[in-house]
């Protein structure tokens, strides 16, 4: 039998011996005990332990999830089935950006997923969010998987890299351009290795509306999207077609139209060397990330062009894609969410409202401390015209990383309150977006492969094989 390193032994004890290593693989001895307290201990050490404990705890969580049939998966085949008319246009997949208290927030989501029998969902985090929330891909994935274990979920888990975006300023500089491309490639490799089997490629920052033709306006966008598509296809795990998305209009800027989609896709398809290509395309129809905040801190009402979203989704399917994707939607009024289904949007991205609900649910004293931190550490982001309320609303996301441990150590009653409020919001959105009772459809189409790792994949010491040479006779 393999010899475990000392750290692994310590972690198995921390998990109340609810799991064990048998022939180098994780076996679940007592799932009830694992869910009661074992997984809580493991995810804490996976986030806040020393390097050895982090690495080994992350490996144990990944392998435990694999054993239980909780596996990161690509949503690609579901979207292609939608493109081909094999799946009805009766739901829009919610893509949930989780920025703060990821374990608690994901637990709330999985509770709503279990109750609603939801199959179509995405947990996601953007390139920029990884920085200010202090969550690299490995940590994010195991936090989501640990939440699924805690809540007794079974099935594929769709985890997405949102807005893997090209920095336009760096790309415009000959000195920085190659470095920006390499940085994105390294992030893509890191994300895929961690279990992000869904990636939104976003060079839409390079669209140049001053060019005379649509093809020229979109040229850098489709050239880089094709290059990154081929790079991902060459590096995806065996048995996985990473779900890829493109983007034709930067969110918060000019609304997209069908002619721009056609110009992008015609250029993109002429360049890609690996099939399949993207299975969805993000468009701009009138929203902005986080919404437009008014002087009193409230959010301005926006008018989404749902007809354009419908037309773009229809056009996307002529290129064998599931449909168009809407960004920046979480702050919209409640009556808007049913319109995404009517518009046949394939996916809608939701972020700011979850974070706002969570932070507003925390104790007042902690919020006061967070606001004071913003006035000290983010004041350079304040515009001269900003009221205090506008400044706080636009920058409060920056507290997610610095206060991560403090939020984790709140009394349990605060955690319960956060989970209950978020669960109610997730349940509302799942109902409005039509994803309740989609689990059977997803399970018939999506294959979530069983993919095992080794502690060394997380930077931990390997499990050494026992030397049995003296016992050979």
C-alpha positions as CSV (number, residue, x, y, z in Angstrom):
1,X,0.0,0.0,0.0
2,X,1.3,3.5,-0.8
3,X,3.0,5.5,1.9
4,X,1.3,8.8,2.6
5,X,3.2,12.0,3.4
6,X,2.8,13.3,6.9
7,X,0.6,16.2,5.8
8,X,-1.9,13.9,4.2
9,X,-2.2,11.9,7.4
10,X,-2.9,15.1,9.3
11,X,-5.6,16.1,6.8
12,X,-7.4,12.8,6.9
13,X,-7.6,13.2,10.7
14,X,-8.8,16.8,10.2
15,X,-11.5,15.4,8.0
16,X,-12.6,13.2,10.9
17,X,-11.4,10.1,9.0
18,X,-14.5,10.4,6.9
19,X,-12.3,9.7,3.9
20,X,-9.3,7.4,3.4
21,X,-6.6,6.5,0.9
22,X,-6.9,3.1,-0.6
23,X,-4.4,2.1,-3.2
24,X,-3.6,5.7,-3.8
25,X,-7.2,6.7,-4.4
26,X,-9.6,8.5,-2.1
27,X,-12.4,6.4,-0.7
28,X,-15.4,7.9,1.2
29,X,-15.9,6.0,4.4
30,X,-18.7,8.1,6.0
31,X,-20.4,10.6,3.7
32,X,-22.6,11.9,6.5
33,X,-19.6,12.7,8.6
34,X,-17.8,14.2,5.6
35,X,-20.7,16.5,5.0
36,X,-21.3,17.3,8.6
37,X,-17.8,18.6,9.3
38,X,-15.0,16.8,7.4
39,X,-15.4,18.9,4.2
40,X,-15.5,22.1,6.2
41,X,-12.1,21.3,7.7
42,X,-10.6,20.4,4.3
43,X,-11.8,23.5,2.4
44,X,-10.6,25.8,5.2
45,X,-7.1,24.3,4.9
46,X,-7.3,24.4,1.1
47,X,-7.8,28.2,1.3
48,X,-5.8,29.2,4.4
49,X,-3.4,26.4,5.2
50,X,0.3,26.6,4.6
51,X,1.6,25.6,1.2
52,X,1.7,21.9,2.0
53,X,-1.7,21.7,3.6
54,X,-3.2,23.8,0.8
55,X,-1.9,21.6,-1.9
56,X,-2.8,18.3,-0.3
57,X,-6.3,19.5,0.8
58,X,-7.0,20.7,-2.7
59,X,-6.1,17.3,-4.1
60,X,-8.2,15.5,-1.5
61,X,-11.2,17.6,-2.3
62,X,-10.8,17.1,-6.1
63,X,-10.4,13.3,-5.6
64,X,-13.3,13.1,-3.2
65,X,-15.5,14.9,-5.6
66,X,-14.5,12.5,-8.4
67,X,-15.3,9.5,-6.2
68,X,-18.7,10.9,-5.4
69,X,-19.5,11.6,-9.1
70,X,-19.2,15.4,-8.7
71,X,-17.1,16.3,-11.7
72,X,-16.1,19.5,-13.6
73,X,-17.5,19.3,-17.1
74,X,-17.9,21.3,-20.3
75,X,-21.3,22.6,-21.3
76,X,-20.3,22.5,-25.0
77,X,-22.4,19.5,-26.0
78,X,-25.6,21.0,-24.4
79,X,-25.1,24.2,-26.4
80,X,-24.5,22.4,-29.6
81,X,-27.6,20.3,-29.0
82,X,-29.5,23.6,-28.6
83,X,-28.0,24.9,-31.9
84,X,-29.2,21.8,-33.7
85,X,-32.7,22.0,-32.3
86,X,-32.3,18.9,-30.1
87,X,-33.0,20.9,-26.9
88,X,-35.9,23.3,-26.6
89,X,-35.4,27.1,-26.3
90,X,-37.1,27.1,-22.9
91,X,-34.3,28.1,-20.6
92,X,-31.3,30.5,-20.4
93,X,-28.3,29.2,-18.5
94,X,-27.3,31.4,-15.5
95,X,-23.6,32.0,-15.2
96,X,-22.9,33.0,-11.6
97,X,-19.8,35.1,-10.8
98,X,-19.0,34.3,-7.2
99,X,-16.6,36.9,-5.8
100,X,-16.9,36.7,-2.0
101,X,-17.4,33.9,0.5
102,X,-17.2,31.4,-2.4
103,X,-17.8,28.3,-0.2
104,X,-20.9,29.8,1.4
105,X,-22.2,31.4,-1.8
106,X,-21.7,28.1,-3.7
107,X,-23.4,26.2,-1.0
108,X,-26.4,28.5,-1.3
109,X,-26.4,27.9,-5.1
110,X,-26.2,24.2,-4.8
111,X,-29.2,24.2,-2.3
112,X,-31.3,26.0,-4.9
113,X,-29.9,23.7,-7.6
114,X,-30.9,20.6,-5.7
115,X,-34.3,21.8,-4.8
116,X,-35.0,23.0,-8.4
117,X,-33.5,19.9,-10.0
118,X,-31.3,22.3,-12.1
119,X,-28.8,20.9,-14.6
120,X,-27.9,24.0,-16.6
121,X,-25.8,26.4,-14.5
122,X,-22.3,27.8,-14.5
123,X,-20.0,29.0,-11.7
124,X,-17.6,31.6,-13.1
125,X,-14.9,34.1,-12.3
126,X,-13.3,36.6,-14.6
127,X,-9.6,37.3,-15.1
128,X,-9.8,40.6,-13.3
129,X,-11.8,39.1,-10.4
130,X,-9.2,36.5,-9.7
131,X,-6.9,39.4,-8.7
132,X,-9.0,41.5,-6.4
133,X,-10.8,38.6,-4.8
134,X,-7.5,36.7,-4.2
135,X,-8.8,33.5,-5.9
136,X,-6.7,31.6,-8.3
137,X,-8.3,28.8,-10.4
138,X,-7.3,25.9,-8.2
139,X,-8.8,27.5,-5.1
140,X,-12.0,28.6,-6.9
141,X,-12.6,25.1,-8.3
142,X,-12.1,23.2,-5.0
143,X,-14.3,25.8,-3.1
144,X,-17.2,25.1,-5.6
145,X,-16.6,21.3,-5.4
146,X,-16.4,21.4,-1.6
147,X,-19.8,23.2,-1.6
148,X,-21.3,20.5,-3.9
149,X,-20.0,17.8,-1.5
150,X,-21.4,19.7,1.5
151,X,-24.8,20.0,0.0
152,X,-25.0,16.4,-1.4
153,X,-25.1,17.4,-5.0
154,X,-24.3,14.8,-7.7
155,X,-23.5,15.4,-11.4
156,X,-21.5,17.6,-13.7
157,X,-20.3,21.0,-12.3
158,X,-19.8,23.7,-15.0
159,X,-17.0,26.1,-14.0
160,X,-16.1,28.9,-16.3
161,X,-13.4,31.4,-16.9
162,X,-15.3,34.6,-17.7
163,X,-13.8,37.5,-19.7
164,X,-10.4,36.1,-20.3
165,X,-9.8,39.5,-21.7
166,X,-7.0,41.1,-23.7
167,X,-5.7,44.3,-22.1
168,X,-6.1,46.8,-25.0
169,X,-3.4,49.2,-23.7
170,X,-0.8,46.4,-23.4
171,X,-1.7,44.9,-26.7
172,X,-1.3,48.3,-28.4
173,X,2.3,48.5,-27.1
174,X,4.9,46.6,-29.2
175,X,6.9,46.2,-26.0
176,X,4.0,44.6,-24.0
177,X,2.0,42.8,-26.7
178,X,3.8,39.4,-26.7
179,X,3.9,39.4,-22.9
180,X,0.1,40.0,-22.8
181,X,-0.6,37.1,-25.1
182,X,1.7,34.8,-23.1
183,X,0.1,35.9,-19.8
184,X,-3.3,34.9,-21.2
185,X,-2.1,31.6,-22.5
186,X,-0.6,30.8,-19.0
187,X,-3.9,31.7,-17.4
188,X,-5.8,29.5,-19.8
189,X,-3.4,26.6,-19.0
190,X,-3.8,27.2,-15.3
191,X,-7.5,27.4,-15.5
192,X,-7.9,24.2,-17.6
193,X,-5.6,22.3,-15.3
194,X,-7.7,23.4,-12.3
195,X,-11.0,22.2,-13.9
196,X,-12.3,25.2,-15.8
197,X,-13.7,23.4,-18.8
198,X,-15.6,26.5,-20.0
199,X,-13.7,29.6,-21.1
200,X,-14.9,32.9,-22.6
201,X,-12.2,34.3,-24.8
202,X,-12.5,38.1,-25.0
203,X,-10.4,40.1,-27.3
204,X,-13.5,42.4,-27.9
205,X,-11.4,45.2,-26.3
206,X,-9.6,45.4,-29.6
207,X,-12.6,46.1,-31.8
208,X,-12.0,49.3,-33.6
209,X,-15.2,51.0,-34.7
210,X,-13.2,53.7,-36.6
211,X,-12.3,51.2,-39.3
212,X,-14.3,51.5,-42.6
213,X,-15.7,47.9,-42.8
214,X,-17.2,45.5,-40.2
215,X,-14.6,42.9,-41.0
216,X,-11.8,45.4,-40.4
217,X,-13.4,46.5,-37.1
218,X,-13.6,43.0,-35.9
219,X,-10.3,41.7,-37.4
220,X,-8.1,41.7,-34.3
221,X,-11.0,40.3,-32.3
222,X,-11.5,37.3,-34.5
223,X,-7.8,36.7,-35.2
224,X,-7.0,36.5,-31.5
225,X,-10.1,34.5,-30.7
226,X,-9.1,32.0,-33.3
227,X,-5.6,31.8,-32.1
228,X,-6.7,31.3,-28.5
229,X,-9.3,28.7,-29.6
230,X,-6.6,26.6,-31.2
231,X,-4.4,27.0,-28.2
232,X,-7.1,25.7,-25.9
233,X,-8.0,22.8,-28.1
234,X,-4.4,21.7,-28.2
235,X,-4.2,21.7,-24.4
236,X,-7.6,20.4,-23.2
237,X,-7.9,17.2,-21.2
238,X,-8.5,14.0,-23.0
239,X,-12.3,13.4,-23.4
240,X,-13.1,17.1,-22.9
241,X,-14.2,19.7,-25.5
242,X,-13.8,22.9,-23.5
243,X,-16.8,25.1,-24.1
244,X,-15.5,28.2,-25.8
245,X,-17.2,31.6,-26.1
246,X,-16.3,34.6,-28.2
247,X,-17.5,38.2,-27.8
248,X,-18.3,40.8,-30.5
249,X,-19.1,43.9,-28.5
250,X,-17.5,45.1,-25.3
251,X,-20.1,45.3,-22.5
252,X,-21.1,48.9,-21.8
253,X,-20.3,50.2,-25.3
254,X,-22.1,50.1,-28.7
255,X,-25.0,47.7,-29.0
256,X,-24.2,44.7,-31.3
257,X,-26.0,43.7,-34.5
258,X,-26.3,40.7,-36.7
259,X,-23.9,42.1,-39.3
260,X,-21.1,42.4,-36.8
261,X,-21.8,38.8,-35.7
262,X,-21.5,37.7,-39.3
263,X,-18.3,39.6,-39.9
264,X,-16.7,38.2,-36.8
265,X,-17.8,34.6,-37.4
266,X,-16.8,34.6,-41.1
267,X,-13.3,35.8,-40.2
268,X,-13.1,33.4,-37.2
269,X,-14.1,30.3,-39.0
270,X,-11.7,31.0,-41.8
271,X,-8.8,31.0,-39.4
272,X,-9.4,28.2,-36.8
273,X,-7.4,25.0,-37.3
274,X,-9.0,22.9,-34.6
275,X,-12.7,21.9,-34.5
276,X,-15.1,22.5,-32.8
277,X,-15.0,26.3,-32.5
278,X,-16.9,28.5,-30.2
279,X,-20.4,27.4,-29.1
280,X,-21.8,30.8,-28.0
281,X,-21.1,34.5,-28.6
282,X,-21.4,37.3,-26.1
283,X,-23.1,40.5,-27.4
284,X,-24.0,44.0,-26.1
285,X,-27.6,45.0,-26.0
286,X,-27.7,47.8,-23.5
287,X,-26.3,46.7,-20.1
288,X,-23.1,47.6,-18.3
289,X,-21.1,45.7,-15.7
290,X,-22.4,46.5,-12.3
291,X,-25.1,48.8,-13.7
292,X,-25.0,52.6,-13.7
293,X,-25.0,53.9,-10.2
294,X,-26.8,57.1,-9.3
295,X,-25.6,59.7,-6.8
296,X,-27.8,58.2,-4.0
297,X,-26.2,54.7,-4.6
298,X,-29.2,53.3,-6.5
299,X,-29.0,51.7,-9.9
300,X,-30.3,53.5,-13.0
301,X,-32.9,51.7,-15.1
302,X,-31.6,50.4,-18.4
303,X,-33.4,49.5,-21.5
304,X,-32.2,46.2,-23.0
305,X,-32.9,45.6,-26.7
306,X,-34.4,42.1,-26.4
307,X,-35.3,42.0,-30.0
308,X,-31.7,42.5,-30.9
309,X,-30.8,39.7,-28.4
310,X,-33.4,37.4,-30.2
311,X,-32.0,38.3,-33.6
312,X,-28.4,37.7,-32.6
313,X,-29.3,34.3,-31.0
314,X,-31.1,33.3,-34.2
315,X,-28.1,34.3,-36.3
316,X,-25.7,32.5,-33.9
317,X,-27.4,29.2,-34.5
318,X,-26.8,29.5,-38.2
319,X,-23.1,29.1,-37.3
320,X,-23.9,26.0,-35.1
321,X,-23.8,28.0,-31.8
322,X,-26.3,27.7,-29.0
323,X,-27.1,31.4,-29.1
324,X,-26.1,34.8,-27.8
325,X,-24.9,35.6,-24.3
326,X,-26.0,38.5,-22.2
327,X,-23.6,40.1,-19.8
328,X,-24.1,42.6,-16.9
329,X,-27.6,41.5,-16.1
330,X,-27.7,40.9,-12.3
331,X,-28.8,44.4,-11.4
332,X,-31.8,44.4,-13.8
333,X,-35.4,44.6,-12.4
334,X,-37.0,41.3,-11.6
335,X,-39.4,41.4,-14.6
336,X,-36.6,41.5,-17.0
337,X,-35.3,38.0,-16.4
338,X,-38.1,36.1,-18.1
339,X,-37.4,38.1,-21.2
340,X,-34.0,36.4,-21.7
341,X,-35.8,33.1,-22.2
342,X,-38.2,34.7,-24.6
343,X,-35.3,36.1,-26.5
344,X,-33.7,32.6,-26.7
345,X,-30.5,33.8,-25.1
346,X,-28.3,30.8,-24.4
347,X,-26.6,32.2,-21.3
348,X,-26.8,35.3,-19.0
349,X,-24.0,36.5,-16.7
350,X,-24.9,37.5,-13.2
351,X,-22.4,39.0,-10.8
352,X,-22.8,42.4,-9.0
353,X,-26.1,41.7,-7.4
354,X,-24.9,38.6,-5.6
355,X,-22.0,40.5,-4.1
356,X,-24.2,43.4,-3.1
357,X,-26.7,41.1,-1.4
358,X,-23.9,39.3,0.4
359,X,-22.1,42.4,1.6
360,X,-25.4,44.1,2.7
361,X,-26.2,41.0,4.7
362,X,-23.0,41.1,6.7
363,X,-22.9,42.8,10.1
364,X,-23.0,46.6,10.0
365,X,-19.7,46.8,11.9
366,X,-17.9,44.8,9.3
367,X,-19.4,46.9,6.5
368,X,-18.2,50.0,8.2
369,X,-14.7,48.6,8.5
370,X,-14.8,47.6,4.8
371,X,-16.0,51.1,3.8
372,X,-13.2,52.7,5.8
373,X,-10.7,50.4,4.0
374,X,-12.0,51.6,0.7
375,X,-11.6,55.3,1.6
376,X,-8.0,54.6,2.5
377,X,-7.0,52.1,-0.1
378,X,-9.2,52.7,-3.2
379,X,-9.5,56.5,-3.0
380,X,-7.5,57.0,-6.2
381,X,-10.4,55.4,-8.1
382,X,-12.8,58.1,-7.0
383,X,-14.0,60.6,-9.6
384,X,-14.4,64.2,-8.6
385,X,-18.1,63.9,-9.3
386,X,-18.7,60.8,-7.3
387,X,-20.8,60.9,-4.1
388,X,-19.7,58.7,-1.2
389,X,-22.5,56.3,-2.2
390,X,-21.3,56.1,-5.8
391,X,-17.7,55.6,-4.8
392,X,-18.5,52.8,-2.3
393,X,-20.8,51.0,-4.7
394,X,-18.3,51.1,-7.6
395,X,-15.3,50.0,-5.5
396,X,-16.7,47.7,-2.8
397,X,-15.8,44.6,-4.8
398,X,-12.2,45.4,-3.9
399,X,-12.8,44.3,-0.3
400,X,-13.4,40.7,-1.3
401,X,-9.8,39.7,-1.2
402,X,-8.5,41.7,1.8
403,X,-11.4,40.7,4.0
404,X,-11.7,37.0,2.8
405,X,-10.4,35.5,6.0
406,X,-12.3,37.9,8.2
407,X,-15.6,37.0,6.5
408,X,-14.7,33.3,6.8
409,X,-14.4,33.7,10.6
410,X,-17.7,35.4,11.2
411,X,-20.1,33.6,13.7
412,X,-22.1,30.8,12.2
413,X,-25.3,32.7,12.4
414,X,-23.9,35.3,10.0
415,X,-23.0,32.5,7.5
416,X,-26.4,31.0,7.8
417,X,-28.1,34.4,7.1
418,X,-25.9,35.0,4.0
419,X,-26.6,31.5,2.7
420,X,-30.4,31.9,3.2
421,X,-30.6,35.3,1.5
422,X,-28.4,34.1,-1.5
423,X,-30.3,30.8,-1.8
424,X,-33.6,32.8,-2.2
425,X,-32.0,34.9,-4.9
426,X,-30.6,31.9,-6.8
427,X,-34.0,30.1,-6.6
428,X,-35.8,33.2,-8.0
429,X,-33.3,33.4,-10.9
430,X,-33.5,29.7,-11.7
431,X,-37.2,29.9,-11.9
432,X,-37.3,33.0,-14.1
433,X,-34.6,31.7,-16.4
434,X,-36.4,28.3,-16.8
435,X,-33.6,26.1,-15.6
436,X,-35.6,24.2,-13.0
437,X,-36.0,20.5,-14.0
438,X,-33.2,20.7,-16.6
439,X,-31.1,18.1,-14.9
440,X,-32.4,15.2,-16.9
441,X,-31.9,17.0,-20.2
442,X,-28.3,17.8,-19.2
443,X,-27.5,14.3,-17.9
444,X,-28.7,12.8,-21.3
445,X,-26.3,15.1,-23.3
446,X,-23.3,16.0,-21.1
447,X,-20.6,13.5,-20.2
448,X,-18.5,14.5,-17.2
449,X,-15.4,12.4,-17.5
450,X,-13.7,10.9,-14.4
451,X,-10.4,12.6,-14.3
452,X,-8.0,11.8,-11.5
453,X,-5.0,13.8,-10.3
454,X,-2.0,13.4,-8.1
455,X,-0.9,15.5,-5.1
456,X,2.1,16.7,-7.3
457,X,-0.4,18.3,-9.7
458,X,-1.1,20.8,-6.8
459,X,2.6,21.2,-5.9
460,X,2.4,18.7,-3.0
461,X,4.9,15.9,-2.3
462,X,4.0,12.7,-4.2
463,X,2.6,9.6,-2.6
464,X,5.5,7.2,-2.6
465,X,5.1,3.5,-3.4
466,X,5.9,1.3,-0.5
467,X,9.2,-0.6,-0.8
468,X,8.3,-4.3,-0.5
469,X,11.5,-5.8,-1.9
470,X,12.3,-7.4,1.5
471,X,8.9,-9.2,1.3
472,X,9.4,-10.6,-2.2
473,X,10.5,-13.9,-0.8
